[in-house]
Amino acid sequence: MSDDNVNRLFTQFKNKYVTVDLRGDYQTEGTIIAIDNYLNLVLENENGLETIKGGNIIFISLKED
């Protein structure tokens, strides 16, 4: 699988509402505004914009509308 394919797979989650499980038993949710190949995220939620480093992410799940 090439880097272009990985990037394309990640970008399909852009503008989707997700729940993100993080290290330290922390969880956040919001709409993915930006995502890169390192899984760094920018989420938009009720608190504004939140930046999450990919190394802290344990699990990302799509939320149903």
PQR file with spaces between the fields and no chain letter, atoms N, CA, C, O and H, PARSE charges and radii, in Angstrom:
ATOM       1  N    MET     1       0.847   -1.180    0.000 -0.4000 1.5000
ATOM       2  CA   MET     1       0.000    0.000    0.000 -0.0000 2.0000
ATOM       3  C    MET     1       0.893    1.243    0.000  0.5500 1.7000
ATOM       4  O    MET     1       1.799    1.358    0.825 -0.5500 1.4000
ATOM       5  N    SER     2       0.643    2.141   -0.897 -0.4000 1.5000
ATOM       6  CA   SER     2       1.485    3.331   -1.005 -0.0000 2.0000
ATOM       7  C    SER     2       1.024    4.420   -0.035  0.5500 1.7000
ATOM       8  O    SER     2      -0.070    4.343    0.524 -0.5500 1.4000
ATOM       9  H    SER     2      -0.093    2.047   -1.568  0.4000 1.0000
ATOM      10  N    ASP     3       1.875    5.438    0.158 -0.4000 1.5000
ATOM      11  CA   ASP     3       1.535    6.553    1.035 -0.0000 2.0000
ATOM      12  C    ASP     3       0.307    7.296    0.539  0.5500 1.7000
ATOM      13  O    ASP     3      -0.476    7.803    1.342 -0.5500 1.4000
ATOM      14  H    ASP     3       2.763    5.501   -0.296  0.4000 1.0000
ATOM      15  N    ASP     4       0.127    7.366   -0.787 -0.4000 1.5000
ATOM      16  CA   ASP     4      -1.048    8.040   -1.336 -0.0000 2.0000
ATOM      17  C    ASP     4      -2.335    7.342   -0.917  0.5500 1.7000
ATOM      18  O    ASP     4      -3.327    8.001   -0.608 -0.5500 1.4000
ATOM      19  H    ASP     4       0.763    6.954   -1.440  0.4000 1.0000
ATOM      20  N    ASN     5      -2.324    6.005   -0.904 -0.4000 1.5000
ATOM      21  CA   ASN     5      -3.500    5.256   -0.485 -0.0000 2.0000
ATOM      22  C    ASN     5      -3.816    5.479    0.985  0.5500 1.7000
ATOM      23  O    ASN     5      -4.982    5.636    1.348 -0.5500 1.4000
ATOM      24  H    ASN     5      -1.517    5.470   -1.155  0.4000 1.0000
ATOM      25  N    VAL     6      -2.806    5.494    1.830 -0.4000 1.5000
ATOM      26  CA   VAL     6      -3.021    5.732    3.252 -0.0000 2.0000
ATOM      27  C    VAL     6      -3.638    7.108    3.445  0.5500 1.7000
ATOM      28  O    VAL     6      -4.604    7.256    4.194 -0.5500 1.4000
ATOM      29  H    VAL     6      -1.859    5.366    1.535  0.4000 1.0000
ATOM      30  N    ASN     7      -3.091    8.111    2.777 -0.4000 1.5000
ATOM      31  CA   ASN     7      -3.616    9.461    2.882 -0.0000 2.0000
ATOM      32  C    ASN     7      -5.082    9.510    2.458  0.5500 1.7000
ATOM      33  O    ASN     7      -5.897   10.154    3.118 -0.5500 1.4000
ATOM      34  H    ASN     7      -2.307    7.990    2.169  0.4000 1.0000
ATOM      35  N    ARG     8      -5.415    8.844    1.380 -0.4000 1.5000
ATOM      36  CA   ARG     8      -6.787    8.818    0.876 -0.0000 2.0000
ATOM      37  C    ARG     8      -7.725    8.152    1.888  0.5500 1.7000
ATOM      38  O    ARG     8      -8.858    8.597    2.069 -0.5500 1.4000
ATOM      39  H    ARG     8      -4.753    8.321    0.843  0.4000 1.0000
ATOM      40  N    LEU     9      -7.255    7.086    2.549 -0.4000 1.5000
ATOM      41  CA   LEU     9      -8.073    6.415    3.556 -0.0000 2.0000
ATOM      42  C    LEU     9      -8.355    7.334    4.747  0.5500 1.7000
ATOM      43  O    LEU     9      -9.472    7.362    5.263 -0.5500 1.4000
ATOM      44  H    LEU     9      -6.334    6.725    2.402  0.4000 1.0000
ATOM      45  N    PHE    10      -7.350    8.077    5.176 -0.4000 1.5000
ATOM      46  CA   PHE    10      -7.541    8.981    6.308 -0.0000 2.0000
ATOM      47  C    PHE    10      -8.459   10.141    5.947  0.5500 1.7000
ATOM      48  O    PHE    10      -9.290   10.551    6.759 -0.5500 1.4000
ATOM      49  H    PHE    10      -6.442    8.055    4.757  0.4000 1.0000
ATOM      50  N    THR    11      -8.319   10.670    4.744 -0.4000 1.5000
ATOM      51  CA   THR    11      -9.104   11.843    4.376 -0.0000 2.0000
ATOM      52  C    THR    11     -10.589   11.536    4.223  0.5500 1.7000
ATOM      53  O    THR    11     -11.400   12.462    4.204 -0.5500 1.4000
ATOM      54  H    THR    11      -7.645   10.337    4.085  0.4000 1.0000
ATOM      55  N    GLN    12     -10.973   10.252    4.111 -0.4000 1.5000
ATOM      56  CA   GLN    12     -12.398    9.932    4.042 -0.0000 2.0000
ATOM      57  C    GLN    12     -13.117   10.251    5.359  0.5500 1.7000
ATOM      58  O    GLN    12     -14.344   10.337    5.383 -0.5500 1.4000
ATOM      59  H    GLN    12     -10.314    9.500    4.126  0.4000 1.0000
ATOM      60  N    PHE    13     -12.374   10.424    6.441 -0.4000 1.5000
ATOM      61  CA   PHE    13     -12.967   10.755    7.733 -0.0000 2.0000
ATOM      62  C    PHE    13     -13.140   12.258    7.943  0.5500 1.7000
ATOM      63  O    PHE    13     -13.758   12.682    8.919 -0.5500 1.4000
ATOM      64  H    PHE    13     -11.376   10.354    6.422  0.4000 1.0000
ATOM      65  N    LYS    14     -12.602   13.055    7.040 -0.4000 1.5000
ATOM      66  CA   LYS    14     -12.735   14.506    7.160 -0.0000 2.0000
ATOM      67  C    LYS    14     -14.212   14.892    7.107  0.5500 1.7000
ATOM      68  O    LYS    14     -14.971   14.358    6.300 -0.5500 1.4000
ATOM      69  H    LYS    14     -12.100   12.710    6.247  0.4000 1.0000
ATOM      70  N    ASN    15     -14.610   15.816    7.965 -0.4000 1.5000
ATOM      71  CA   ASN    15     -15.981   16.312    8.103 -0.0000 2.0000
ATOM      72  C    ASN    15     -16.946   15.276    8.674  0.5500 1.7000
ATOM      73  O    ASN    15     -18.160   15.427    8.533 -0.5500 1.4000
ATOM      74  H    ASN    15     -13.993   16.251    8.622  0.4000 1.0000
ATOM      75  N    LYS    16     -16.431   14.233    9.314 -0.4000 1.5000
ATOM      76  CA   LYS    16     -17.258   13.230    9.992 -0.0000 2.0000
ATOM      77  C    LYS    16     -17.219   13.483   11.490  0.5500 1.7000
ATOM      78  O    LYS    16     -16.214   13.948   12.029 -0.5500 1.4000
ATOM      79  H    LYS    16     -15.445   14.111    9.429  0.4000 1.0000
ATOM      80  N    TYR    17     -18.330   13.170   12.158 -0.4000 1.5000
ATOM      81  CA   TYR    17     -18.419   13.309   13.612 -0.0000 2.0000
ATOM      82  C    TYR    17     -17.899   12.015   14.242  0.5500 1.7000
ATOM      83  O    TYR    17     -18.399   10.932   13.939 -0.5500 1.4000
ATOM      84  H    TYR    17     -19.146   12.792   11.721  0.4000 1.0000
ATOM      85  N    VAL    18     -16.901   12.129   15.114 -0.4000 1.5000
ATOM      86  CA   VAL    18     -16.228   10.964   15.685 -0.0000 2.0000
ATOM      87  C    VAL    18     -16.081   11.076   17.197  0.5500 1.7000
ATOM      88  O    VAL    18     -16.170   12.159   17.775 -0.5500 1.4000
ATOM      89  H    VAL    18     -16.495   13.009   15.360  0.4000 1.0000
ATOM      90  N    THR    19     -15.853    9.924   17.818 -0.4000 1.5000
ATOM      91  CA   THR    19     -15.411    9.851   19.207 -0.0000 2.0000
ATOM      92  C    THR    19     -13.977    9.361   19.173  0.5500 1.7000
ATOM      93  O    THR    19     -13.663    8.404   18.466 -0.5500 1.4000
ATOM      94  H    THR    19     -15.781    9.044   17.349  0.4000 1.0000
ATOM      95  N    VAL    20     -13.094   10.018   19.941 -0.4000 1.5000
ATOM      96  CA   VAL    20     -11.676    9.666   19.955 -0.0000 2.0000
ATOM      97  C    VAL    20     -11.291    9.259   21.379  0.5500 1.7000
ATOM      98  O    VAL    20     -11.421   10.048   22.314 -0.5500 1.4000
ATOM      99  H    VAL    20     -13.350   10.795   20.515  0.4000 1.0000
ATOM     100  N    ASP    21     -10.816    8.021   21.534 -0.4000 1.5000
ATOM     101  CA   ASP    21     -10.298    7.539   22.809 -0.0000 2.0000
ATOM     102  C    ASP    21      -8.806    7.816   22.850  0.5500 1.7000
ATOM     103  O    ASP    21      -8.072    7.480   21.920 -0.5500 1.4000
ATOM     104  H    ASP    21     -10.711    7.380   20.774  0.4000 1.0000
ATOM     105  N    LEU    22      -8.362    8.441   23.952 -0.4000 1.5000
ATOM     106  CA   LEU    22      -6.969    8.853   24.089 -0.0000 2.0000
ATOM     107  C    LEU    22      -6.305    8.167   25.274  0.5500 1.7000
ATOM     108  O    LEU    22      -6.975    7.612   26.145 -0.5500 1.4000
ATOM     109  H    LEU    22      -8.957    8.713   24.708  0.4000 1.0000
ATOM     110  N    ARG    23      -4.994    8.213   25.290 -0.4000 1.5000
ATOM     111  CA   ARG    23      -4.240    7.713   26.442 -0.0000 2.0000
ATOM     112  C    ARG    23      -4.694    8.431   27.709  0.5500 1.7000
ATOM     113  O    ARG    23      -5.143    9.576   27.659 -0.5500 1.4000
ATOM     114  H    ARG    23      -4.450    8.664   24.582  0.4000 1.0000
ATOM     115  N    GLY    24      -4.571    7.752   28.830 -0.4000 1.5000
ATOM     116  CA   GLY    24      -4.934    8.364   30.100 -0.0000 2.0000
ATOM     117  C    GLY    24      -6.433    8.350   30.352  0.5500 1.7000
ATOM     118  O    GLY    24      -6.936    9.176   31.114 -0.5500 1.4000
ATOM     119  H    GLY    24      -4.206    6.822   28.870  0.4000 1.0000
ATOM     120  N    ASP    25      -7.149    7.437   29.732 -0.4000 1.5000
ATOM     121  CA   ASP    25      -8.598    7.294   29.914 -0.0000 2.0000
ATOM     122  C    ASP    25      -9.371    8.562   29.594  0.5500 1.7000
ATOM     123  O    ASP    25     -10.367    8.867   30.250 -0.5500 1.4000
ATOM     124  H    ASP    25      -6.741    6.766   29.113  0.4000 1.0000
ATOM     125  N    TYR    26      -8.922    9.299   28.595 -0.4000 1.5000
ATOM     126  CA   TYR    26      -9.594   10.524   28.162 -0.0000 2.0000
ATOM     127  C    TYR    26     -10.324   10.242   26.861  0.5500 1.7000
ATOM     128  O    TYR    26      -9.848    9.476   26.024 -0.5500 1.4000
ATOM     129  H    TYR    26      -8.113    9.051   28.062  0.4000 1.0000
ATOM     130  N    GLN    27     -11.476   10.862   26.698 -0.4000 1.5000
ATOM     131  CA   GLN    27     -12.267   10.699   25.485 -0.0000 2.0000
ATOM     132  C    GLN    27     -12.800   12.065   25.065  0.5500 1.7000
ATOM     133  O    GLN    27     -13.191   12.873   25.908 -0.5500 1.4000
ATOM     134  H    GLN    27     -11.863   11.485   27.379  0.4000 1.0000
ATOM     135  N    THR    28     -12.813   12.313   23.767 -0.4000 1.5000
ATOM     136  CA   THR    28     -13.350   13.554   23.242 -0.0000 2.0000
ATOM     137  C    THR    28     -14.110   13.234   21.963  0.5500 1.7000
ATOM     138  O    THR    28     -13.921   12.174   21.366 -0.5500 1.4000
ATOM     139  H    THR    28     -12.495   11.657   23.083  0.4000 1.0000
ATOM     140  N    GLU    29     -14.961   14.149   21.552 -0.4000 1.5000
ATOM     141  CA   GLU    29     -15.681   13.935   20.300 -0.0000 2.0000
ATOM     142  C    GLU    29     -15.870   15.253   19.585  0.5500 1.7000
ATOM     143  O    GLU    29     -15.836   16.323   20.193 -0.5500 1.4000
ATOM     144  H    GLU    29     -15.114   15.010   22.036  0.4000 1.0000
ATOM     145  N    GLY    30     -16.069   15.157   18.292 -0.4000 1.5000
ATOM     146  CA   GLY    30     -16.263   16.334   17.464 -0.0000 2.0000
ATOM     147  C    GLY    30     -16.149   15.976   15.993  0.5500 1.7000
ATOM     148  O    GLY    30     -16.020   14.806   15.631 -0.5500 1.4000
ATOM     149  H    GLY    30     -16.096   14.287   17.798  0.4000 1.0000
ATOM     150  N    THR    31     -16.198   16.992   15.155 -0.4000 1.5000
ATOM     151  CA   THR    31     -16.089   16.824   13.719 -0.0000 2.0000
ATOM     152  C    THR    31     -14.636   17.007   13.305  0.5500 1.7000
ATOM     153  O    THR    31     -14.000   17.992   13.679 -0.5500 1.4000
ATOM     154  H    THR    31     -16.303   17.942   15.448  0.4000 1.0000
ATOM     155  N    ILE    32     -14.106   16.053   12.528 -0.4000 1.5000
ATOM     156  CA   ILE    32     -12.719   16.141   12.069 -0.0000 2.0000
ATOM     157  C    ILE    32     -12.623   17.222   10.999  0.5500 1.7000
ATOM     158  O    ILE    32     -13.237   17.115    9.937 -0.5500 1.4000
ATOM     159  H    ILE    32     -14.623   15.253   12.225  0.4000 1.0000
ATOM     160  N    ILE    33     -11.854   18.254   11.287 -0.4000 1.5000
ATOM     161  CA   ILE    33     -11.624   19.357   10.359 -0.0000 2.0000
ATOM     162  C    ILE    33     -10.388   19.079    9.508  0.5500 1.7000
ATOM     163  O    ILE    33     -10.360   19.398    8.319 -0.5500 1.4000
ATOM     164  H    ILE    33     -11.356   18.341   12.149  0.4000 1.0000
ATOM     165  N    ALA    34      -9.357   18.478   10.128 -0.4000 1.5000
ATOM     166  CA   ALA    34      -8.115   18.171    9.421 -0.0000 2.0000
ATOM     167  C    ALA    34      -7.519   16.893    9.993  0.5500 1.7000
ATOM     168  O    ALA    34      -7.646   16.605   11.184 -0.5500 1.4000
ATOM     169  H    ALA    34      -9.380   18.219   11.094  0.4000 1.0000
ATOM     170  N    ILE    35      -6.865   16.131    9.115 -0.4000 1.5000
ATOM     171  CA   ILE    35      -6.192   14.894    9.517 -0.0000 2.0000
ATOM     172  C    ILE    35      -4.978   14.703    8.604  0.5500 1.7000
ATOM     173  O    ILE    35      -5.030   15.039    7.420 -0.5500 1.4000
ATOM     174  H    ILE    35      -6.762   16.365    8.149  0.4000 1.0000
ATOM     175  N    ASP    36      -3.880   14.161    9.158 -0.4000 1.5000
ATOM     176  CA   ASP    36      -2.697   13.918    8.334 -0.0000 2.0000
ATOM     177  C    ASP    36      -2.263   12.461    8.441  0.5500 1.7000
ATOM     178  O    ASP    36      -2.921   11.668    9.114 -0.5500 1.4000
ATOM     179  H    ASP    36      -3.837   13.889   10.119  0.4000 1.0000
ATOM     180  N    ASN    37      -1.170   12.104    7.788 -0.4000 1.5000
ATOM     181  CA   ASN    37      -0.699   10.716    7.776 -0.0000 2.0000
ATOM     182  C    ASN    37      -0.207   10.226    9.130  0.5500 1.7000
ATOM     183  O    ASN    37      -0.016    9.023    9.310 -0.5500 1.4000
ATOM     184  H    ASN    37      -0.636   12.749    7.241  0.4000 1.0000
ATOM     185  N    TYR    38       0.002   11.126   10.088 -0.4000 1.5000
ATOM     186  CA   TYR    38       0.427   10.740   11.438 -0.0000 2.0000
ATOM     187  C    TYR    38      -0.775   10.636   12.365  0.5500 1.7000
ATOM     188  O    TYR    38      -0.610   10.439   13.569 -0.5500 1.4000
ATOM     189  H    TYR    38      -0.153   12.103    9.942  0.4000 1.0000
ATOM     190  N    LEU    39      -1.978   10.765   11.822 -0.4000 1.5000
ATOM     191  CA   LEU    39      -3.248   10.766   12.555 -0.0000 2.0000
ATOM     192  C    LEU    39      -3.385   11.956   13.502  0.5500 1.7000
ATOM     193  O    LEU    39      -4.201   11.916   14.423 -0.5500 1.4000
ATOM     194  H    LEU    39      -2.112   10.925   10.844  0.4000 1.0000
ATOM     195  N    ASN    40      -2.603   13.011   13.292 -0.4000 1.5000
ATOM     196  CA   ASN    40      -2.844   14.237   14.028 -0.0000 2.0000
ATOM     197  C    ASN    40      -4.198   14.767   13.565  0.5500 1.7000
ATOM     198  O    ASN    40      -4.488   14.784   12.369 -0.5500 1.4000
ATOM     199  H    ASN    40      -1.940   13.043   12.543  0.4000 1.0000
ATOM     200  N    LEU    41      -5.020   15.195   14.514 -0.4000 1.5000
ATOM     201  CA   LEU    41      -6.380   15.642   14.200 -0.0000 2.0000
ATOM     202  C    LEU    41      -6.616   17.061   14.661  0.5500 1.7000
ATOM     203  O    LEU    41      -6.023   17.518   15.638 -0.5500 1.4000
ATOM     204  H    LEU    41      -4.784   15.181   15.486  0.4000 1.0000
ATOM     205  N    VAL    42      -7.480   17.750   13.958 -0.4000 1.5000
ATOM     206  CA   VAL    42      -8.090   18.982   14.444 -0.0000 2.0000
ATOM     207  C    VAL    42      -9.579   18.700   14.473  0.5500 1.7000
ATOM     208  O    VAL    42     -10.193   18.438   13.439 -0.5500 1.4000
ATOM     209  H    VAL    42      -7.963   17.379   13.164  0.4000 1.0000
ATOM     210  N    LEU    43     -10.156   18.756   15.670 -0.4000 1.5000
ATOM     211  CA   LEU    43     -11.581   18.520   15.858 -0.0000 2.0000
ATOM     212  C    LEU    43     -12.287   19.825   16.158  0.5500 1.7000
ATOM     213  O    LEU    43     -11.736   20.696   16.831 -0.5500 1.4000
ATOM     214  H    LEU    43      -9.657   18.969   16.510  0.4000 1.0000
ATOM     215  N    GLU    44     -13.495   19.962   15.664 -0.4000 1.5000
ATOM     216  CA   GLU    44     -14.348   21.081   16.041 -0.0000 2.0000
ATOM     217  C    GLU    44     -15.447   20.505   16.920  0.5500 1.7000
ATOM     218  O    GLU    44     -16.166   19.590   16.518 -0.5500 1.4000
ATOM     219  H    GLU    44     -13.943   19.255   15.117  0.4000 1.0000
ATOM     220  N    ASN    45     -15.568   21.055   18.133 -0.4000 1.5000
ATOM     221  CA   ASN    45     -16.604   20.613   19.066 -0.0000 2.0000
ATOM     222  C    ASN    45     -17.177   21.813   19.808  0.5500 1.7000
ATOM     223  O    ASN    45     -16.903   22.959   19.452 -0.5500 1.4000
ATOM     224  H    ASN    45     -14.984   21.798   18.460  0.4000 1.0000
ATOM     225  N    GLU    46     -17.971   21.546   20.835 -0.4000 1.5000
ATOM     226  CA   GLU    46     -18.632   22.644   21.561 -0.0000 2.0000
ATOM     227  C    GLU    46     -17.642   23.587   22.243  0.5500 1.7000
ATOM     228  O    GLU    46     -18.007   24.713   22.584 -0.5500 1.4000
ATOM     229  H    GLU    46     -18.193   20.615   21.124  0.4000 1.0000
ATOM     230  N    ASN    47     -16.399   23.151   22.449 -0.4000 1.5000
ATOM     231  CA   ASN    47     -15.373   23.989   23.073 -0.0000 2.0000
ATOM     232  C    ASN    47     -14.550   24.762   22.049  0.5500 1.7000
ATOM     233  O    ASN    47     -13.624   25.479   22.429 -0.5500 1.4000
ATOM     234  H    ASN    47     -16.103   22.237   22.173  0.4000 1.0000
ATOM     235  N    GLY    48     -14.861   24.634   20.770 -0.4000 1.5000
ATOM     236  CA   GLY    48     -14.092   25.288   19.712 -0.0000 2.0000
ATOM     237  C    GLY    48     -13.261   24.270   18.971  0.5500 1.7000
ATOM     238  O    GLY    48     -13.730   23.162   18.710 -0.5500 1.4000
ATOM     239  H    GLY    48     -15.613   24.051   20.462  0.4000 1.0000
ATOM     240  N    LEU    49     -12.027   24.624   18.623 -0.4000 1.5000
ATOM     241  CA   LEU    49     -11.124   23.719   17.914 -0.0000 2.0000
ATOM     242  C    LEU    49     -10.200   23.028   18.909  0.5500 1.7000
ATOM     243  O    LEU    49      -9.708   23.649   19.851 -0.5500 1.4000
ATOM     244  H    LEU    49     -11.646   25.524   18.835  0.4000 1.0000
ATOM     245  N    GLU    50      -9.973   21.753   18.692 -0.4000 1.5000
ATOM     246  CA   GLU    50      -9.108   20.961   19.564 -0.0000 2.0000
ATOM     247  C    GLU    50      -8.096   20.223   18.693  0.5500 1.7000
ATOM     248  O    GLU    50      -8.476   19.554   17.732 -0.5500 1.4000
ATOM     249  H    GLU    50     -10.373   21.248   17.927  0.4000 1.0000
ATOM     250  N    THR    51      -6.809   20.342   19.022 -0.4000 1.5000
ATOM     251  CA   THR    51      -5.749   19.652   18.289 -0.0000 2.0000
ATOM     252  C    THR    51      -5.333   18.419   19.080  0.5500 1.7000
ATOM     253  O    THR    51      -5.087   18.499   20.284 -0.5500 1.4000
ATOM     254  H    THR    51      -6.500   20.885   19.802  0.4000 1.0000
ATOM     255  N    ILE    52      -5.256   17.278   18.399 -0.4000 1.5000
ATOM     256  CA   ILE    52      -4.895   16.024   19.051 -0.0000 2.0000
ATOM     257  C    ILE    52      -3.726   15.407   18.301  0.5500 1.7000
ATOM     258  O    ILE    52      -3.791   15.219   17.086 -0.5500 1.4000
ATOM     259  H    ILE    52      -5.456   17.213   17.421  0.4000 1.0000
ATOM     260  N    LYS    53      -2.656   15.093   19.023 -0.4000 1.5000
ATOM     261  CA   LYS    53      -1.494   14.443   18.416 -0.0000 2.0000
ATOM     262  C    LYS    53      -1.806   12.973   18.192  0.5500 1.7000
ATOM     263  O    LYS    53      -2.361   12.304   19.063 -0.5500 1.4000
ATOM     264  H    LYS    53      -2.603   15.246   20.010  0.4000 1.0000
ATOM     265  N    GLY    54      -1.445   12.478   17.013 -0.4000 1.5000
ATOM     266  CA   GLY    54      -1.742   11.109   16.635 -0.0000 2.0000
ATOM     267  C    GLY    54      -1.183   10.060   17.582  0.5500 1.7000
ATOM     268  O    GLY    54      -1.785    8.998   17.742 -0.5500 1.4000
ATOM     269  H    GLY    54      -0.994   13.021   16.305  0.4000 1.0000
ATOM     270  N    GLY    55      -0.046   10.330   18.212 -0.4000 1.5000
ATOM     271  CA   GLY    55       0.562    9.379   19.139 -0.0000 2.0000
ATOM     272  C    GLY    55      -0.239    9.162   20.410  0.5500 1.7000
ATOM     273  O    GLY    55       0.001    8.192   21.129 -0.5500 1.4000
ATOM     274  H    GLY    55       0.444   11.192   18.082  0.4000 1.0000
ATOM     275  N    ASN    56      -1.185   10.044   20.700 -0.4000 1.5000
ATOM     276  CA   ASN    56      -2.017    9.911   21.893 -0.0000 2.0000
ATOM     277  C    ASN    56      -3.335    9.194   21.627  0.5500 1.7000
ATOM     278  O    ASN    56      -4.092    8.913   22.557 -0.5500 1.4000
ATOM     279  H    ASN    56      -1.380   10.832   20.116  0.4000 1.0000
ATOM     280  N    ILE    57      -3.607    8.900   20.368 -0.4000 1.5000
ATOM     281  CA   ILE    57      -4.883    8.298   19.995 -0.0000 2.0000
ATOM     282  C    ILE    57      -4.813    6.775   20.132  0.5500 1.7000
ATOM     283  O    ILE    57      -3.887    6.130   19.640 -0.5500 1.4000
ATOM     284  H    ILE    57      -2.992    9.128   19.613  0.4000 1.0000
ATOM     285  N    ILE    58      -5.813    6.223   20.812 -0.4000 1.5000
ATOM     286  CA   ILE    58      -5.938    4.774   20.946 -0.0000 2.0000
ATOM     287  C    ILE    58      -6.945    4.246   19.934  0.5500 1.7000
ATOM     288  O    ILE    58      -6.719    3.211   19.307 -0.5500 1.4000
ATOM     289  H    ILE    58      -6.565    6.747   21.212  0.4000 1.0000
ATOM     290  N    PHE    59      -8.063    4.964   19.776 -0.4000 1.5000
ATOM     291  CA   PHE    59      -9.145    4.463   18.938 -0.0000 2.0000
ATOM     292  C    PHE    59      -9.986    5.630   18.430  0.5500 1.7000
ATOM     293  O    PHE    59     -10.232    6.584   19.168 -0.5500 1.4000
ATOM     294  H    PHE    59      -8.246    5.804   20.285  0.4000 1.0000
ATOM     295  N    ILE    60     -10.430    5.561   17.169 -0.4000 1.5000
ATOM     296  CA   ILE    60     -11.338    6.555   16.608 -0.0000 2.0000
ATOM     297  C    ILE    60     -12.574    5.809   16.116  0.5500 1.7000
ATOM     298  O    ILE    60     -12.458    4.830   15.379 -0.5500 1.4000
ATOM     299  H    ILE    60     -10.230    4.787   16.569  0.4000 1.0000
ATOM     300  N    SER    61     -13.757    6.270   16.522 -0.4000 1.5000
ATOM     301  CA   SER    61     -14.977    5.631   16.036 -0.0000 2.0000
ATOM     302  C    SER    61     -15.929    6.678   15.486  0.5500 1.7000
ATOM     303  O    SER    61     -16.070    7.767   16.044 -0.5500 1.4000
ATOM     304  H    SER    61     -13.852    7.066   17.120  0.4000 1.0000
ATOM     305  N    LEU    62     -16.583    6.331   14.377 -0.4000 1.5000
ATOM     306  CA   LEU    62     -17.577    7.222   13.776 -0.0000 2.0000
ATOM     307  C    LEU    62     -18.833    7.200   14.629  0.5500 1.7000
ATOM     308  O    LEU    62     -19.251    6.146   15.109 -0.5500 1.4000
ATOM     309  H    LEU    62     -16.468    5.447   13.924  0.4000 1.0000
ATOM     310  N    LYS    63     -19.435    8.373   14.816 -0.4000 1.5000
ATOM     311  CA   LYS    63     -20.698    8.474   15.555 -0.0000 2.0000
ATOM     312  C    LYS    63     -21.839    8.478   14.557  0.5500 1.7000
ATOM     313  O    LYS    63     -21.748    9.100   13.499 -0.5500 1.4000
ATOM     314  H    LYS    63     -19.096    9.229   14.426  0.4000 1.0000
ATOM     315  N    GLU    64     -22.908    7.788   14.894 -0.4000 1.5000
ATOM     316  CA   GLU    64     -24.112    7.794   14.061 -0.0000 2.0000
ATOM     317  C    GLU    64     -24.866    9.099   14.278  0.5500 1.7000
ATOM     318  O    GLU    64     -24.891    9.632   15.387 -0.5500 1.4000
ATOM     319  H    GLU    64     -22.983    7.283   15.754  0.4000 1.0000
ATOM     320  N    ASP    65     -25.477    9.607   13.220 -0.4000 1.5000
ATOM     321  CA   ASP    65     -26.273   10.838   13.349 -0.0000 2.0000
ATOM     322  C    ASP    65     -27.585   10.572   14.049  0.5500 1.7000
ATOM     323  O    ASP    65     -28.379   11.493   14.244 -0.5500 1.4000
ATOM     324  H    ASP    65     -25.457    9.174   12.319  0.4000 1.0000
